[in-house]
Amino acid sequence: MTLRIVHVASGRKWRGGQKQVWLLARALQRLRVDQVVVTSTLTDAAFAAELVKIGARTVESHSDHAMAERMLAVYRSRSQATGNQ
């Protein structure tokens, strides 16, 4: 079974929540865990840049509702691509 993780970072500023997402994504990247971070299009550029540095893919969304839909779409597409559901 392949471990896949979708992180959701809905905040717009580089603060505690985003730092926790970044720390977790960085640690999981070292373990070679497949992951994606769903963020707002209004996310602080510093947060987005740090995610890119650790190799996390980001999927941007323009609202909280759209973010939830985007998160589910990413999860479903990855499940279908690997044959897991």
C-alpha positions as CSV (number, residue, x, y, z in Angstrom):
1,M,0.0,0.0,0.0
2,T,1.4,3.4,-1.0
3,L,1.1,6.2,1.5
4,R,-0.2,9.4,-0.1
5,I,-0.9,12.6,1.9
6,V,-2.8,15.7,0.9
7,H,-2.1,18.7,3.2
8,V,-4.5,21.6,3.3
9,A,-3.2,25.0,4.3
10,S,-6.0,27.5,4.1
11,G,-4.3,30.4,5.9
12,R,-3.0,33.3,3.9
13,K,-0.1,34.3,6.1
14,W,3.1,32.5,7.0
15,R,2.2,31.7,10.6
16,G,1.9,28.8,12.9
17,G,-0.4,26.6,10.8
18,Q,1.6,27.0,7.7
19,K,4.9,26.4,9.5
20,Q,3.4,23.1,10.8
21,V,2.4,22.1,7.3
22,W,5.9,23.0,6.1
23,L,7.7,21.1,8.9
24,L,5.5,18.0,8.3
25,A,5.9,18.1,4.5
26,R,9.7,18.6,4.9
27,A,10.0,15.6,7.2
28,L,7.8,13.4,5.0
29,Q,9.7,14.5,1.9
30,R,12.9,13.1,3.5
31,L,11.0,9.8,3.9
32,R,10.0,10.0,0.2
33,V,6.3,10.1,1.0
34,D,4.0,11.1,-2.0
35,Q,2.3,14.3,-1.0
36,V,0.7,17.5,-2.3
37,V,-0.2,20.7,-0.5
38,V,-3.5,22.4,-1.3
39,T,-3.3,26.2,-0.7
40,S,-5.1,29.4,-1.5
41,T,-4.1,31.5,-4.5
42,L,-3.7,34.3,-1.9
43,T,-1.1,32.3,0.2
44,D,1.9,34.2,1.4
45,A,4.6,34.0,-1.3
46,A,7.2,33.0,1.4
47,F,5.2,29.9,2.4
48,A,4.8,28.9,-1.3
49,A,8.5,29.3,-1.9
50,E,9.4,27.2,1.1
51,L,7.1,24.4,-0.1
52,V,8.8,24.5,-3.5
53,K,12.3,24.2,-1.9
54,I,11.3,20.9,-0.3
55,G,9.8,19.6,-3.5
56,A,6.1,19.6,-2.3
57,R,3.7,20.1,-5.2
58,T,1.2,22.8,-4.5
59,V,-2.3,23.0,-5.9
60,E,-3.8,26.5,-5.6
61,S,-7.5,27.3,-5.1
62,H,-9.3,30.7,-4.9
63,S,-11.7,30.0,-2.0
64,D,-12.3,27.6,0.9
65,H,-15.0,25.8,-0.9
66,A,-13.0,25.5,-4.1
67,M,-10.0,24.3,-1.9
68,A,-12.1,21.4,-0.5
69,E,-13.2,20.4,-4.0
70,R,-9.6,20.7,-5.3
71,M,-8.3,18.5,-2.4
72,L,-10.8,15.8,-3.2
73,A,-10.0,16.0,-6.9
74,V,-6.3,15.6,-6.2
75,Y,-6.9,12.6,-3.9
76,R,-9.2,10.9,-6.4
77,S,-6.9,11.4,-9.3
78,R,-4.0,9.9,-7.3
79,S,-6.1,7.0,-6.2
80,Q,-7.2,6.3,-9.7
81,A,-3.7,6.6,-11.1
82,T,-2.4,3.9,-8.6
83,G,-5.4,1.7,-8.8
84,N,-6.3,2.3,-5.1
85,Q,-9.7,3.5,-4.1
